[in-house]
């Protein structure tokens, strides 16, 4: 009996690992066809919790019918900085977790080090809140170091990837993004993780270079969406121009032999998108124009820019979720006028970021992603309602999420590839 149990355990492990053990050619075929190995996806309890938390509706009934799967990777599910709800963002563990949860596309926010090497960080200057740099000797290289004569010595610290070399960057450990700026000690400063996240998986976050990210995503058999982050140092940086920066990012995919069809370069700056369209058209045609929208006035301006984006050859636009939805007279979530205008323009839509607001019962204090529909939110299950409107009524082609399992569950249930 014990032997049988052991054999069954080994078989289960091999089944889980099988997507990583097939040949490269087989991986490409699996990605297209959602073969048996591609369905080795583990969603965990969260999407099931959200479905059960929904108010009674046809959508809830439909989603409940999908609880047995099968579940497979889908490009509709995009891992935002990996799986940043519970794993240190931009780390190997975070990316792997998102892939396990079925994300068919993984993100690396791309910035550069002092020696002009590309690394995955959401901001060029976030090392003090996303890594353990403050407890290492590298603190002495930070742009703004602790003021030990102050009552709050860590209030204004600022540590950038451009302060250190790639080799030094690789000695750091990723942690959950957050800091207690009023702390008097390093330990106190580093204990600022938001309450709706967790430090459970934050003990040994492996930070990634952009090249390492490419190698990992190829092994995981997923597509890639690198975002060229804004340089927070004057450009050119020691002779490194913005154009060289944009080109270097694409060159690393070409050097790795990645098919351009599996890369979705992103930027908030239209100049980067236009550079790729002009100089790397095979990559540029899938470039994603990110829209930095914070107010209703921003949405008005973004709507006015749509014809220019189309005229310049942009094919994909990515606004935040709140800008694509509004409430009707019955407080039902519906597409916004901006969403309708994007659709009418012929542009494709990706949106960000689901699962980044904590408990929705507290949404009024975490309102960025729901600011246009606050009065229509009643339970955490409304996450699925928002997702349904984005998919069916707005017609987005993909959704960034801090917890890919939620989007994967919905996409699988609705047969979105």
N, C-alpha and C positions, 0 to 999 in steps of 0.2 A: 504493500500500500504506500509506504514512504517513497519507494522508487517511482511509483506512478505519479505521486504528487510532485516529486522533483522534476520529472520529465515534463509534466504539464507546466510547471513554473518556468522551466527553460524555454519551452515553446512560446509561452506568453511574452517573455523578454525578447526572443528573436522576432516575433511578430511586430513588436513595438519598434525594434531597431531596423527592420527590413527596409524602410525607405532610405536609410543611410548606407545600405550595403549593396544596392544594385549598381550596375554600371552607369556611366554618364549618359550613354545613348538611351538606356532603359528609363533613366530619370526623365529625360526630355519627353519620351513617349508617355510616361505616367502623368507628367504635368498637363499634357494636352487631353488625355483621355480619362483622368480620374480613375486609374486602375485600382485593384484591390489594395496595393501597398499605399496608395495615396489616401486611403480611407482610415489609416491608422491615426486618427485624430482624437485627442482627449480634451473634452470640454470642461470637466469639473462641474461643480454644482451651481455656479452663478447663473448661467442662462436659464436653467430650470427654475431657480428661485425667482428670477425676474418674470418669467411666464406665469408662475403661480401667483405672483403678486399683482398681476394685472386685474383690472376690473372686468367683469363678465362682458364678453363681446365675441363676435365672429372671429376676430383676429386671435383672441386668446384660445378659442377652441381649435382653430387651425394650427396654431403653434404647439398646442398640447399633443396633437396627433403626430408630431414629428419627434417625440421624445426618445424613440428607439433608434433614430438615425436611419441609414448609415450617415456618418459625418466624414467630410473630405475637405481638403484644402480648397480655398476659393480666393480668387483675386479680388472679390468684392470686400474681403476682410483684410485690412491693412494694419500691420502692427506699428503703432505710433511710438517711436523710440523703443520698439520692442514690446514689452508688456509692462508699461511703466506704472500701472496701478499698484503692483506688488513687488516688482523687481527693479533694481537700480537701472535707470534709463541708459540706453546706448551701450549696455554691457553685453558680453557674450551670453550670459544667463538670460537676460531680458529678451534678446532676439530668439534664442532657442525656445523659450517659453511661449512666445507668440506663434512660432512655427508649429509647436506641439498642439496649440489651440486652433490650428487651421488657417492662420494668416497666409495667404498666397503671395503677399507682398510685404517686405520688411523695410523699414526706414533706417537710414543713417543720416543724421544731420552732420554736414561736412564743414569742418573748419581746419585751420593750419597751425602748426607749431613754429617755434623759433627757427628751426632749420627747414621750414617750408614743406613739411610733410603733412599729409592729410589725415585727420583723425575724426572719430565720431563723437561729437558733443553738440548739445542743443544750442549752446552759445559759445562763442570764442572765450568768453570770460565768465564761466560758471563753475570752475574747478573748486572754488571754495564752498559751494553748496552741494555739488554732485559727486565729489570725491573726498578722500581722506587727506588731501594735501596739507590741511592746517595742522595735522599732527606729524608731519614729516619735515625734514630739513629744507625741502623745496619751498616752504613758506617764505624763506629768505629771498626767493626769486620773484615773488608775486609783485604785480604792479603796485598794489597798495597793501602794505603789510600791517599786521596788528599794531595798534598804538598802545603799548603796555603801560603808558602813563595815564591812560584814560580810564574812567570808571567802567566804560563799555569798550574794551580794547578791540573787539571784533566787529563793531558796528559798521565799519566802512571798508572792510577788507575786499580785495579784488584780485583774483588769480586767473590768468588767461593762459590758454594753450600756447600763445605766442610768447609767453614768458619763459618757456622751457622747451627742451628738445624732445623729439619723439622718444628717444631712449629714456629720458626722465619721465615723460608722460606714462610710459608703459610700466613704471614702478608703482603707479598709483592704484588705488582700489576704488571702484565705483560704489557710491552709497545712494540712498534715497534722497531726492532733491529736497533740500530744506535746511534752515539754519535758525538758531535762536540768537538774533543780533544783539540782544540785551545781556547775553551771558558774559560772565567774567572769566571763564575757563574754556579751554579748547573743547573738552568733553561736553560742557554745557552748550557751546556754540553748535556742535555737530548733532545735537539731539533735537532737531527741529522738524522732524518728519510730520507732515499733516496727519491728523487723527484718522482720516478715512483711508490712509494707506497703511503700510506695515513695514517693519524692519526685519521681518522673519527671514527674508532671503537676501539680506543686505550685507552679509558678513565678508564676502570675498568677490565683489563685483569685478570682473575682468574687463578693463577698458580696451577699446578696439581702435586700431588704425583703420583707415578706409580700405586699404588693401586686404586686411584681415576680414573685414566685413564682407568683401566680395567673395573671398574664399569660403567663408561660412555660408553665405546665402546660396552659393553654388552647391555646396554639400547638402544643404537643406532642401534644394530643388524648389526655390521660390524666386519670384521676381524681386526687383530692387528699386527703391525710390530714394535716391540720395538728394538731400536738400542743401544747396550751396548757401551757407549761412553768411550773413552780413559780416564783413570784416570790421572789428571794433578797434583796429589800429589804423593809422593813416596809410592809405595805399598810394603809390607802390610801397610795399613793405620790404625793405632791403633789396629793391629791384624787382620784387614780385608784384606784378600788376594784376588788376582785377581780371583782365582777359587771360592772363597766364593761369590764374587761379581757376577760372571756369574751364579752361582747356585741360588743365592737369586732372581735374575730376573725371572728365570723359576719357582721357588717355588711359587712366588706370583700368577702365572697363575694356578698352581695346586691347591693352597689354595682356589682360586676363582671358581674352578670347570670348567675352560675353556678347551674345547676340543683342543688338540694340533693341529688339522687340521686348526684351525682358527688363529694360531700364526705363524708369520714369523720372528724369531729372526735374527737380523742383527749385523754384526761387521766388521770393517776394519781390524781386527786382526785375522789371521787364527787360532791362538791358541784358541780363544774363540769358533770358529766354531768347531774345533776338540774336545774341551771339551764337547760341547753339543752333538756331535755325539757319543762320548764315554759314557757319563754319563746320557744323556737325549735323547735317540735316536728318540723318537716319536716327540720331538720338533726339534731335530737336523736335521732330514731329510728335514725340510723346512727352515733350516737356510740359510741366504743370505750372501754370501761373497762379501762385498763391496770392490770395486777397487778404490784406490786413485790414479788417473791418471791425470797428469798435462801437460805432454809433449809427443811428438811422441816417444821419447825414452822409456818413461814409458809404452807405449802401446806395444812396442817390448818385454819388460820384462814380461808384463802381458800375452802376447801370449805364451811365453815360459813356463809360470807357469801352463797353462791349464791342461796338462797331470797329474801334481802333484795334482791339485784340484780334478780331477776325481778319481785318485787313492786313495785319502783320503776320498772319499765318499761324497764330496760336490755335491749338485744337482742344486743350483741356484747361479748365479754370477750377480753382479750389478755394471756395469761400468757407468761413466757419458755419457750423450747423444752424445757428440762430438766424443767420441772414437769409436762409432758404425757406424759412417757415414763419407762419403767423397764425393767429386765431380768427376763426369766423365768428359770426354773431352768437353761435351756440358754444363758444369756447372750445371748438374742435380744432386740432392742429391741421393746417392746410398749407399748400405752397404759397410763398410770398410772391409779390409782383416781380421782385428781382429774380427769383427762381424761374418764373415764367418767361422773363426777358432773356435769360441765359438760354433756356430751351429753344426759344424762338430764333435766337442767333445761330443755332447749330453747334454751339460749343458743347463739349462733353463736361461732366461735372464730377469732381471728387470733393468730399467734405471732411471736416475735422472739428472737434475730436469727441467721440463718444466715450463714456465711462471716465470722465475727467472732472466730475463735479461733486463727488462724494454722495452722501445720502440725499435723495431728492426732496425729502421732507424738510431739509435745510437749504433747499435750492435758492432761497432768497438771499442767502449769504454766500452762495457759490453760483452766481447767476449768469456768468458770461455766456455759456453755451446754451442757455435756456431763456435768455433775456426777452426774447420776442414772444414767448409762449408761457410765461410764468403762471398766469392765471388759469391755464389749462392743465397744469401738472398737479396730480393728486397722489401718486404712489411711485415707488421705484420702478414698478412695471411699466410706467409710461415711457421708459427708455425704449421699449419695444414698439410702442405706438409711434414715437418720433422716428424710429428706424424704418418702420413700415411706410410712413409718409415720404421720407427721403427716398426710399427705394421705388415705390410704386407711383407716387404722384409727382415728385420732383424729377425722378429718373436718374439719380446719381449712379455712376459706374463703380464706385467704391467708397468705403467709409474708413477713415482712420479711427482707431480705437486704442485706449490704454489697456483694454482687456479683450483680446481678439475673439475669445470664445463666444461672447455675446453676439457679435456680428456674424461669426461663422454659423452659429445655430440658426439664426434667422435666414441667412443666405442659403444654407442647405435645405431648410424647410421650404423655401420659395423657389428652389432650383435655380439660384443665381450662381453662375460660374465665376 
